[in-house]
Amino acid sequence: MNTWEEVLIKPVISERTLKIAEEFNEYTFLVARGTGKPKIKEAIEKSFAVRVETVRTKTIVGKTQRRGTKKRNVKMADMKMAVVRLSPKDKIALFETKEKKKKK
């Protein structure tokens, strides 16, 4: 895995990750399974032009599901998730939300 396009699969955007991004300046991405923390850090810094402080990773084990007409068990693919903390000055615009309107 040489390029950052191969390392970063997609950002994880949900209510929980958006709240964490606002409060703690931490952003969540799905990454390639064989990628180490230094490669993830380099990929985030190159792709978004930000400075990364820490990287935490976790492997999500694929679930087994019953599929097909004979209801055979099929194991879904494992995934790797990275939570990246940026320096306090940096933000990723992809995770920014509009400010809430004030109630009158």
BAMIFI-360756 format. One record per atom (N, C-alpha, C): residue number from 1; residue in three letters; atom name; x, y, z. Coordinates in steps of 0.1 Angstrom, whole numbers, plus 2048, in hexadecimal, padded with zeros to 3 digits. Layout:
<nodes>
<node i="NUM" aa="ALA" at="CA" xx="X" yy="Y" zz="Z"/>
...
</nodes>
This chain:
<nodes>
<node i="1" aa="MET" at="N" xx="808" yy="7F4" zz="800"/>
<node i="1" aa="MET" at="CA" xx="800" yy="800" zz="800"/>
<node i="1" aa="MET" at="C" xx="809" yy="80C" zz="800"/>
<node i="2" aa="ASN" at="N" xx="809" yy="813" zz="7F5"/>
<node i="2" aa="ASN" at="CA" xx="812" yy="81E" zz="7F3"/>
<node i="2" aa="ASN" at="C" xx="80B" yy="82C" zz="7F4"/>
<node i="3" aa="THR" at="N" xx="800" yy="82D" zz="7EE"/>
<node i="3" aa="THR" at="CA" xx="7F9" yy="83A" zz="7ED"/>
<node i="3" aa="THR" at="C" xx="7EE" yy="83B" zz="7F8"/>
<node i="4" aa="TRP" at="N" xx="7EB" yy="847" zz="7FB"/>
<node i="4" aa="TRP" at="CA" xx="7E1" yy="84A" zz="805"/>
<node i="4" aa="TRP" at="C" xx="7D3" yy="845" zz="800"/>
<node i="5" aa="GLU" at="N" xx="7D1" yy="845" zz="7F3"/>
<node i="5" aa="GLU" at="CA" xx="7C4" yy="840" zz="7ED"/>
<node i="5" aa="GLU" at="C" xx="7C2" yy="832" zz="7F1"/>
<node i="6" aa="GLU" at="N" xx="7CC" yy="82A" zz="7F2"/>
<node i="6" aa="GLU" at="CA" xx="7CB" yy="81C" zz="7F5"/>
<node i="6" aa="GLU" at="C" xx="7C9" yy="81A" zz="804"/>
<node i="7" aa="VAL" at="N" xx="7CE" yy="823" zz="80C"/>
<node i="7" aa="VAL" at="CA" xx="7CD" yy="822" zz="81B"/>
<node i="7" aa="VAL" at="C" xx="7BF" yy="826" zz="820"/>
<node i="8" aa="LEU" at="N" xx="7BA" yy="831" zz="81C"/>
<node i="8" aa="LEU" at="CA" xx="7AD" yy="836" zz="821"/>
<node i="8" aa="LEU" at="C" xx="7A2" yy="831" zz="818"/>
<node i="9" aa="ILE" at="N" xx="799" yy="82A" zz="81E"/>
<node i="9" aa="ILE" at="CA" xx="78D" yy="825" zz="816"/>
<node i="9" aa="ILE" at="C" xx="782" yy="82F" zz="816"/>
<node i="10" aa="LYS" at="N" xx="77D" yy="833" zz="822"/>
<node i="10" aa="LYS" at="CA" xx="773" yy="83D" zz="822"/>
<node i="10" aa="LYS" at="C" xx="772" yy="843" zz="830"/>
<node i="11" aa="PRO" at="N" xx="76D" yy="84F" zz="832"/>
<node i="11" aa="PRO" at="CA" xx="76A" yy="854" zz="83F"/>
<node i="11" aa="PRO" at="C" xx="75E" yy="84E" zz="845"/>
<node i="12" aa="VAL" at="N" xx="75D" yy="84D" zz="852"/>
<node i="12" aa="VAL" at="CA" xx="751" yy="848" zz="859"/>
<node i="12" aa="VAL" at="C" xx="74A" yy="854" zz="85E"/>
<node i="13" aa="ILE" at="N" xx="73E" yy="857" zz="858"/>
<node i="13" aa="ILE" at="CA" xx="737" yy="863" zz="85C"/>
<node i="13" aa="ILE" at="C" xx="729" yy="85E" zz="862"/>
<node i="14" aa="SER" at="N" xx="728" yy="861" zz="86F"/>
<node i="14" aa="SER" at="CA" xx="71C" yy="85E" zz="876"/>
<node i="14" aa="SER" at="C" xx="71A" yy="868" zz="880"/>
<node i="15" aa="GLU" at="N" xx="70F" yy="868" zz="887"/>
<node i="15" aa="GLU" at="CA" xx="70C" yy="872" zz="892"/>
<node i="15" aa="GLU" at="C" xx="717" yy="871" zz="89D"/>
<node i="16" aa="ARG" at="N" xx="71B" yy="865" zz="8A0"/>
<node i="16" aa="ARG" at="CA" xx="725" yy="863" zz="8AA"/>
<node i="16" aa="ARG" at="C" xx="733" yy="869" zz="8A6"/>
<node i="17" aa="THR" at="N" xx="737" yy="865" zz="89A"/>
<node i="17" aa="THR" at="CA" xx="744" yy="86A" zz="895"/>
<node i="17" aa="THR" at="C" xx="744" yy="879" zz="893"/>
<node i="18" aa="LEU" at="N" xx="739" yy="87F" zz="88F"/>
<node i="18" aa="LEU" at="CA" xx="739" yy="88E" zz="88D"/>
<node i="18" aa="LEU" at="C" xx="739" yy="895" zz="89B"/>
<node i="19" aa="LYS" at="N" xx="733" yy="88F" zz="8A5"/>
<node i="19" aa="LYS" at="CA" xx="734" yy="895" zz="8B2"/>
<node i="19" aa="LYS" at="C" xx="742" yy="894" zz="8B8"/>
<node i="20" aa="ILE" at="N" xx="749" yy="888" zz="8B6"/>
<node i="20" aa="ILE" at="CA" xx="756" yy="887" zz="8BA"/>
<node i="20" aa="ILE" at="C" xx="760" yy="890" zz="8B3"/>
<node i="21" aa="ALA" at="N" xx="75D" yy="892" zz="8A6"/>
<node i="21" aa="ALA" at="CA" xx="765" yy="89C" zz="89E"/>
<node i="21" aa="ALA" at="C" xx="764" yy="8AA" zz="8A3"/>
<node i="22" aa="GLU" at="N" xx="758" yy="8AE" zz="8A7"/>
<node i="22" aa="GLU" at="CA" xx="756" yy="8BB" zz="8AC"/>
<node i="22" aa="GLU" at="C" xx="75C" yy="8BD" zz="8BA"/>
<node i="23" aa="GLU" at="N" xx="75A" yy="8B4" zz="8C3"/>
<node i="23" aa="GLU" at="CA" xx="75F" yy="8B5" zz="8D1"/>
<node i="23" aa="GLU" at="C" xx="76D" yy="8B2" zz="8D3"/>
<node i="24" aa="PHE" at="N" xx="773" yy="8A8" zz="8CD"/>
<node i="24" aa="PHE" at="CA" xx="780" yy="8A4" zz="8CF"/>
<node i="24" aa="PHE" at="C" xx="78A" yy="8A5" zz="8C4"/>
<node i="25" aa="ASN" at="N" xx="785" yy="8AA" zz="8B8"/>
<node i="25" aa="ASN" at="CA" xx="78D" yy="8AB" zz="8AC"/>
<node i="25" aa="ASN" at="C" xx="793" yy="89E" zz="8A8"/>
<node i="26" aa="GLU" at="N" xx="78B" yy="893" zz="8A9"/>
<node i="26" aa="GLU" at="CA" xx="78F" yy="886" zz="8A4"/>
<node i="26" aa="GLU" at="C" xx="786" yy="882" zz="899"/>
<node i="27" aa="TYR" at="N" xx="78C" yy="87C" zz="88F"/>
<node i="27" aa="TYR" at="CA" xx="785" yy="878" zz="883"/>
<node i="27" aa="TYR" at="C" xx="787" yy="869" zz="880"/>
<node i="28" aa="THR" at="N" xx="77C" yy="863" zz="87B"/>
<node i="28" aa="THR" at="CA" xx="77C" yy="854" zz="879"/>
<node i="28" aa="THR" at="C" xx="77C" yy="850" zz="86B"/>
<node i="29" aa="PHE" at="N" xx="785" yy="847" zz="867"/>
<node i="29" aa="PHE" at="CA" xx="786" yy="842" zz="859"/>
<node i="29" aa="PHE" at="C" xx="786" yy="833" zz="859"/>
<node i="30" aa="LEU" at="N" xx="781" yy="82D" zz="84E"/>
<node i="30" aa="LEU" at="CA" xx="783" yy="81F" zz="84B"/>
<node i="30" aa="LEU" at="C" xx="790" yy="81E" zz="843"/>
<node i="31" aa="VAL" at="N" xx="799" yy="815" zz="847"/>
<node i="31" aa="VAL" at="CA" xx="7A6" yy="814" zz="840"/>
<node i="31" aa="VAL" at="C" xx="7A9" yy="806" zz="83C"/>
<node i="32" aa="ALA" at="N" xx="7B3" yy="804" zz="833"/>
<node i="32" aa="ALA" at="CA" xx="7B6" yy="7F7" zz="82F"/>
<node i="32" aa="ALA" at="C" xx="7BB" yy="7EF" zz="83A"/>
<node i="33" aa="ARG" at="N" xx="7B8" yy="7E2" zz="83B"/>
<node i="33" aa="ARG" at="CA" xx="7BB" yy="7D9" zz="846"/>
<node i="33" aa="ARG" at="C" xx="7CA" yy="7D8" zz="84A"/>
<node i="34" aa="GLY" at="N" xx="7D3" yy="7D8" zz="840"/>
<node i="34" aa="GLY" at="CA" xx="7E1" yy="7D6" zz="843"/>
<node i="34" aa="GLY" at="C" xx="7E9" yy="7E2" zz="846"/>
<node i="35" aa="THR" at="N" xx="7E2" yy="7ED" zz="848"/>
<node i="35" aa="THR" at="CA" xx="7E8" yy="7FA" zz="849"/>
<node i="35" aa="THR" at="C" xx="7EC" yy="7FD" zz="857"/>
<node i="36" aa="GLY" at="N" xx="7F8" yy="802" zz="85A"/>
<node i="36" aa="GLY" at="CA" xx="7FD" yy="805" zz="867"/>
<node i="36" aa="GLY" at="C" xx="7FA" yy="814" zz="86A"/>
<node i="37" aa="LYS" at="N" xx="7FC" yy="818" zz="877"/>
<node i="37" aa="LYS" at="CA" xx="7F9" yy="825" zz="87B"/>
<node i="37" aa="LYS" at="C" xx="802" yy="830" zz="874"/>
<node i="38" aa="PRO" at="N" xx="80F" yy="82E" zz="872"/>
<node i="38" aa="PRO" at="CA" xx="816" yy="838" zz="86A"/>
<node i="38" aa="PRO" at="C" xx="811" yy="83B" zz="85C"/>
<node i="39" aa="LYS" at="N" xx="80D" yy="830" zz="855"/>
<node i="39" aa="LYS" at="CA" xx="808" yy="832" zz="848"/>
<node i="39" aa="LYS" at="C" xx="7FA" yy="839" zz="848"/>
<node i="40" aa="ILE" at="N" xx="7F2" yy="836" zz="852"/>
<node i="40" aa="ILE" at="CA" xx="7E5" yy="83D" zz="853"/>
<node i="40" aa="ILE" at="C" xx="7E8" yy="84C" zz="856"/>
<node i="41" aa="LYS" at="N" xx="7F1" yy="84F" zz="85F"/>
<node i="41" aa="LYS" at="CA" xx="7F4" yy="85D" zz="862"/>
<node i="41" aa="LYS" at="C" xx="7F9" yy="864" zz="856"/>
<node i="42" aa="GLU" at="N" xx="802" yy="85E" zz="84E"/>
<node i="42" aa="GLU" at="CA" xx="807" yy="864" zz="842"/>
<node i="42" aa="GLU" at="C" xx="7FC" yy="867" zz="838"/>
<node i="43" aa="ALA" at="N" xx="7F3" yy="85D" zz="836"/>
<node i="43" aa="ALA" at="CA" xx="7E8" yy="85E" zz="82C"/>
<node i="43" aa="ALA" at="C" xx="7DF" yy="86A" zz="830"/>
<node i="44" aa="ILE" at="N" xx="7DB" yy="86B" zz="83D"/>
<node i="44" aa="ILE" at="CA" xx="7D2" yy="876" zz="841"/>
<node i="44" aa="ILE" at="C" xx="7D9" yy="883" zz="83F"/>
<node i="45" aa="GLU" at="N" xx="7E5" yy="884" zz="843"/>
<node i="45" aa="GLU" at="CA" xx="7EC" yy="891" zz="841"/>
<node i="45" aa="GLU" at="C" xx="7EE" yy="895" zz="833"/>
<node i="46" aa="LYS" at="N" xx="7F0" yy="88C" zz="82A"/>
<node i="46" aa="LYS" at="CA" xx="7F2" yy="88F" zz="81C"/>
<node i="46" aa="LYS" at="C" xx="7E4" yy="892" zz="815"/>
<node i="47" aa="SER" at="N" xx="7DA" yy="88B" zz="819"/>
<node i="47" aa="SER" at="CA" xx="7CD" yy="88C" zz="812"/>
<node i="47" aa="SER" at="C" xx="7C5" yy="899" zz="816"/>
<node i="48" aa="PHE" at="N" xx="7C6" yy="89C" zz="823"/>
<node i="48" aa="PHE" at="CA" xx="7BE" yy="8A8" zz="828"/>
<node i="48" aa="PHE" at="C" xx="7C7" yy="8B4" zz="82C"/>
<node i="49" aa="ALA" at="N" xx="7D4" yy="8B3" zz="82B"/>
<node i="49" aa="ALA" at="CA" xx="7DD" yy="8BE" zz="82E"/>
<node i="49" aa="ALA" at="C" xx="7DB" yy="8C3" zz="83D"/>
<node i="50" aa="VAL" at="N" xx="7DB" yy="8B9" zz="846"/>
<node i="50" aa="VAL" at="CA" xx="7DA" yy="8BC" zz="854"/>
<node i="50" aa="VAL" at="C" xx="7E6" yy="8B5" zz="85C"/>
<node i="51" aa="ARG" at="N" xx="7E7" yy="8B8" zz="869"/>
<node i="51" aa="ARG" at="CA" xx="7F1" yy="8B2" zz="871"/>
<node i="51" aa="ARG" at="C" xx="7EB" yy="8A9" zz="87B"/>
<node i="52" aa="VAL" at="N" xx="7EF" yy="89C" zz="87B"/>
<node i="52" aa="VAL" at="CA" xx="7E9" yy="892" zz="883"/>
<node i="52" aa="VAL" at="C" xx="7F1" yy="890" zz="890"/>
<node i="53" aa="GLU" at="N" xx="7EA" yy="890" zz="89B"/>
<node i="53" aa="GLU" at="CA" xx="7F1" yy="88E" zz="8A8"/>
<node i="53" aa="GLU" at="C" xx="7F1" yy="87F" zz="8AC"/>
<node i="54" aa="THR" at="N" xx="7E6" yy="878" zz="8AC"/>
<node i="54" aa="THR" at="CA" xx="7E5" yy="86A" zz="8AF"/>
<node i="54" aa="THR" at="C" xx="7DD" yy="862" zz="8A6"/>
<node i="55" aa="VAL" at="N" xx="7DF" yy="855" zz="8A5"/>
<node i="55" aa="VAL" at="CA" xx="7D7" yy="84C" zz="89D"/>
<node i="55" aa="VAL" at="C" xx="7D4" yy="840" zz="8A6"/>
<node i="56" aa="ARG" at="N" xx="7C7" yy="83D" zz="8A7"/>
<node i="56" aa="ARG" at="CA" xx="7C3" yy="830" zz="8AE"/>
<node i="56" aa="ARG" at="C" xx="7BC" yy="828" zz="8A4"/>
<node i="57" aa="THR" at="N" xx="7BF" yy="81B" zz="8A4"/>
<node i="57" aa="THR" at="CA" xx="7B8" yy="812" zz="89A"/>
<node i="57" aa="THR" at="C" xx="7B1" yy="806" zz="8A2"/>
<node i="58" aa="LYS" at="N" xx="7A7" yy="801" zz="89B"/>
<node i="58" aa="LYS" at="CA" xx="7A1" yy="7F5" zz="8A0"/>
<node i="58" aa="LYS" at="C" xx="79C" yy="7ED" zz="894"/>
<node i="59" aa="THR" at="N" xx="79C" yy="7DF" zz="896"/>
<node i="59" aa="THR" at="CA" xx="798" yy="7D6" zz="88B"/>
<node i="59" aa="THR" at="C" xx="78A" yy="7D2" zz="88F"/>
<node i="60" aa="ILE" at="N" xx="781" yy="7D3" zz="885"/>
<node i="60" aa="ILE" at="CA" xx="773" yy="7CF" zz="887"/>
<node i="60" aa="ILE" at="C" xx="771" yy="7C2" zz="880"/>
<node i="61" aa="VAL" at="N" xx="76E" yy="7B7" zz="888"/>
<node i="61" aa="VAL" at="CA" xx="76D" yy="7AA" zz="883"/>
<node i="61" aa="VAL" at="C" xx="75F" yy="7A9" zz="87B"/>
<node i="62" aa="GLY" at="N" xx="760" yy="7A3" zz="86F"/>
<node i="62" aa="GLY" at="CA" xx="754" yy="7A2" zz="867"/>
<node i="62" aa="GLY" at="C" xx="74A" yy="798" zz="86D"/>
<node i="63" aa="LYS" at="N" xx="73D" yy="79B" zz="86C"/>
<node i="63" aa="LYS" at="CA" xx="733" yy="793" zz="871"/>
<node i="63" aa="LYS" at="C" xx="730" yy="787" zz="868"/>
<node i="64" aa="THR" at="N" xx="72A" yy="77D" zz="86E"/>
<node i="64" aa="THR" at="CA" xx="725" yy="772" zz="865"/>
<node i="64" aa="THR" at="C" xx="716" yy="774" zz="863"/>
<node i="65" aa="GLN" at="N" xx="712" yy="771" zz="856"/>
<node i="65" aa="GLN" at="CA" xx="704" yy="773" zz="852"/>
<node i="65" aa="GLN" at="C" xx="700" yy="766" zz="84B"/>
<node i="66" aa="ARG" at="N" xx="6F3" yy="764" zz="84B"/>
<node i="66" aa="ARG" at="CA" xx="6ED" yy="758" zz="844"/>
<node i="66" aa="ARG" at="C" xx="6E8" yy="75E" zz="837"/>
<node i="67" aa="ARG" at="N" xx="6ED" yy="758" zz="82C"/>
<node i="67" aa="ARG" at="CA" xx="6EA" yy="75D" zz="81F"/>
<node i="67" aa="ARG" at="C" xx="6E7" yy="752" zz="815"/>
<node i="68" aa="GLY" at="N" xx="6E0" yy="755" zz="80B"/>
<node i="68" aa="GLY" at="CA" xx="6DD" yy="74B" zz="800"/>
<node i="68" aa="GLY" at="C" xx="6D0" yy="743" zz="803"/>
<node i="69" aa="THR" at="N" xx="6CD" yy="73B" zz="7F9"/>
<node i="69" aa="THR" at="CA" xx="6C1" yy="733" zz="7FA"/>
<node i="69" aa="THR" at="C" xx="6C3" yy="728" zz="804"/>
<node i="70" aa="LYS" at="N" xx="6CF" yy="723" zz="806"/>
<node i="70" aa="LYS" at="CA" xx="6D2" yy="719" zz="810"/>
<node i="70" aa="LYS" at="C" xx="6D6" yy="71E" zz="81E"/>
<node i="71" aa="LYS" at="N" xx="6D6" yy="72B" zz="81F"/>
<node i="71" aa="LYS" at="CA" xx="6D9" yy="732" zz="82C"/>
<node i="71" aa="LYS" at="C" xx="6E6" yy="72D" zz="832"/>
<node i="72" aa="ARG" at="N" xx="6F0" yy="72F" zz="82A"/>
<node i="72" aa="ARG" at="CA" xx="6FE" yy="72B" zz="82E"/>
<node i="72" aa="ARG" at="C" xx="704" yy="738" zz="835"/>
<node i="73" aa="ASN" at="N" xx="70C" yy="735" zz="83F"/>
<node i="73" aa="ASN" at="CA" xx="713" yy="740" zz="846"/>
<node i="73" aa="ASN" at="C" xx="71E" yy="745" zz="83E"/>
<node i="74" aa="VAL" at="N" xx="71E" yy="753" zz="83C"/>
<node i="74" aa="VAL" at="CA" xx="728" yy="75A" zz="835"/>
<node i="74" aa="VAL" at="C" xx="72E" yy="764" zz="83E"/>
<node i="75" aa="LYS" at="N" xx="73C" yy="765" zz="83E"/>
<node i="75" aa="LYS" at="CA" xx="743" yy="76F" zz="847"/>
<node i="75" aa="LYS" at="C" xx="745" yy="77B" zz="83F"/>
<node i="76" aa="MET" at="N" xx="741" yy="786" zz="844"/>
<node i="76" aa="MET" at="CA" xx="744" yy="793" zz="83E"/>
<node i="76" aa="MET" at="C" xx="752" yy="797" zz="840"/>
<node i="77" aa="ALA" at="N" xx="757" yy="7A0" zz="838"/>
<node i="77" aa="ALA" at="CA" xx="765" yy="7A4" zz="839"/>
<node i="77" aa="ALA" at="C" xx="769" yy="7AC" zz="845"/>
<node i="78" aa="ASP" at="N" xx="775" yy="7AA" zz="84A"/>
<node i="78" aa="ASP" at="CA" xx="779" yy="7B2" zz="856"/>
<node i="78" aa="ASP" at="C" xx="77D" yy="7C0" zz="851"/>
<node i="79" aa="MET" at="N" xx="77C" yy="7CA" zz="85A"/>
<node i="79" aa="MET" at="CA" xx="77F" yy="7D8" zz="857"/>
<node i="79" aa="MET" at="C" xx="788" yy="7DD" zz="861"/>
<node i="80" aa="LYS" at="N" xx="78F" yy="7E8" zz="85D"/>
<node i="80" aa="LYS" at="CA" xx="798" yy="7EF" zz="867"/>
<node i="80" aa="LYS" at="C" xx="794" yy="7FD" zz="867"/>
<node i="81" aa="MET" at="N" xx="792" yy="803" zz="874"/>
<node i="81" aa="MET" at="CA" xx="78E" yy="810" zz="876"/>
<node i="81" aa="MET" at="C" xx="799" yy="818" zz="87D"/>
<node i="82" aa="ALA" at="N" xx="79B" yy="824" zz="878"/>
<node i="82" aa="ALA" at="CA" xx="7A5" yy="82D" zz="87E"/>
<node i="82" aa="ALA" at="C" xx="79F" yy="83A" zz="883"/>
<node i="83" aa="VAL" at="N" xx="7A2" yy="83D" zz="890"/>
<node i="83" aa="VAL" at="CA" xx="79D" yy="84A" zz="896"/>
<node i="83" aa="VAL" at="C" xx="7A9" yy="853" zz="897"/>
<node i="84" aa="VAL" at="N" xx="7A9" yy="85E" zz="890"/>
<node i="84" aa="VAL" at="CA" xx="7B4" yy="867" zz="88F"/>
<node i="84" aa="VAL" at="C" xx="7B2" yy="874" zz="896"/>
<node i="85" aa="ARG" at="N" xx="7BB" yy="878" zz="89F"/>
<node i="85" aa="ARG" at="CA" xx="7BA" yy="885" zz="8A6"/>
<node i="85" aa="ARG" at="C" xx="7C3" yy="88F" zz="89F"/>
<node i="86" aa="LEU" at="N" xx="7BD" yy="89A" zz="89C"/>
<node i="86" aa="LEU" at="CA" xx="7C5" yy="8A5" zz="895"/>
<node i="86" aa="LEU" at="C" xx="7CA" yy="8AF" zz="89F"/>
<node i="87" aa="SER" at="N" xx="7D3" yy="8B7" zz="89B"/>
<node i="87" aa="SER" at="CA" xx="7D8" yy="8C2" zz="8A3"/>
<node i="87" aa="SER" at="C" xx="7CC" yy="8CC" zz="8A5"/>
<node i="88" aa="PRO" at="N" xx="7CC" yy="8D4" zz="8B0"/>
<node i="88" aa="PRO" at="CA" xx="7C0" yy="8DC" zz="8B3"/>
<node i="88" aa="PRO" at="C" xx="7BD" yy="8E7" zz="8A8"/>
<node i="89" aa="LYS" at="N" xx="7C6" yy="8EB" zz="8A0"/>
<node i="89" aa="LYS" at="CA" xx="7C4" yy="8F5" zz="895"/>
<node i="89" aa="LYS" at="C" xx="7BD" yy="8EF" zz="889"/>
<node i="90" aa="ASP" at="N" xx="7BF" yy="8E2" zz="887"/>
<node i="90" aa="ASP" at="CA" xx="7BB" yy="8DC" zz="87A"/>
<node i="90" aa="ASP" at="C" xx="7AD" yy="8D6" zz="87B"/>
<node i="91" aa="LYS" at="N" xx="7A6" yy="8D6" zz="870"/>
<node i="91" aa="LYS" at="CA" xx="798" yy="8D0" zz="86F"/>
<node i="91" aa="LYS" at="C" xx="797" yy="8CA" zz="861"/>
<node i="92" aa="ILE" at="N" xx="78F" yy="8C0" zz="860"/>
<node i="92" aa="ILE" at="CA" xx="78C" yy="8BA" zz="853"/>
<node i="92" aa="ILE" at="C" xx="77E" yy="8BE" zz="84F"/>
<node i="93" aa="ALA" at="N" xx="77C" yy="8C5" zz="844"/>
<node i="93" aa="ALA" at="CA" xx="770" yy="8CB" zz="83F"/>
<node i="93" aa="ALA" at="C" xx="765" yy="8C0" zz="83D"/>
<node i="94" aa="LEU" at="N" xx="769" yy="8B4" zz="839"/>
<node i="94" aa="LEU" at="CA" xx="760" yy="8AA" zz="836"/>
<node i="94" aa="LEU" at="C" xx="757" yy="8A6" zz="842"/>
<node i="95" aa="PHE" at="N" xx="75C" yy="8A8" zz="84E"/>
<node i="95" aa="PHE" at="CA" xx="754" yy="8A5" zz="85B"/>
<node i="95" aa="PHE" at="C" xx="74D" yy="8B1" zz="861"/>
<node i="96" aa="GLU" at="N" xx="74F" yy="8BD" zz="85B"/>
<node i="96" aa="GLU" at="CA" xx="749" yy="8C9" zz="861"/>
<node i="96" aa="GLU" at="C" xx="73A" yy="8C9" zz="85F"/>
<node i="97" aa="THR" at="N" xx="732" yy="8CD" zz="869"/>
<node i="97" aa="THR" at="CA" xx="724" yy="8CE" zz="868"/>
<node i="97" aa="THR" at="C" xx="720" yy="8DD" zz="869"/>
<node i="98" aa="LYS" at="N" xx="714" yy="8DF" zz="864"/>
<node i="98" aa="LYS" at="CA" xx="70F" yy="8ED" zz="865"/>
<node i="98" aa="LYS" at="C" xx="70B" yy="8F0" zz="873"/>
<node i="99" aa="GLU" at="N" xx="70D" yy="8FC" zz="877"/>
<node i="99" aa="GLU" at="CA" xx="709" yy="900" zz="885"/>
<node i="99" aa="GLU" at="C" xx="6FA" yy="8FF" zz="887"/>
<node i="100" aa="LYS" at="N" xx="6F6" yy="8FB" zz="893"/>
<node i="100" aa="LYS" at="CA" xx="6E8" yy="8FA" zz="896"/>
<node i="100" aa="LYS" at="C" xx="6E2" yy="908" zz="897"/>
<node i="101" aa="LYS" at="N" xx="6D6" yy="909" zz="892"/>
<node i="101" aa="LYS" at="CA" xx="6CF" yy="916" zz="893"/>
<node i="101" aa="LYS" at="C" xx="6CA" yy="919" zz="8A1"/>
<node i="102" aa="LYS" at="N" xx="6CB" yy="925" zz="8A5"/>
<node i="102" aa="LYS" at="CA" xx="6C7" yy="928" zz="8B3"/>
<node i="102" aa="LYS" at="C" xx="6B8" yy="929" zz="8B4"/>
<node i="103" aa="LYS" at="N" xx="6B2" yy="924" zz="8BE"/>
<node i="103" aa="LYS" at="CA" xx="6A4" yy="924" zz="8C0"/>
<node i="103" aa="LYS" at="C" xx="6A0" yy="932" zz="8C5"/>
<node i="104" aa="LYS" at="N" xx="695" yy="937" zz="8C1"/>
<node i="104" aa="LYS" at="CA" xx="690" yy="944" zz="8C5"/>
<node i="104" aa="LYS" at="C" xx="687" yy="943" zz="8D1"/>
</nodes>
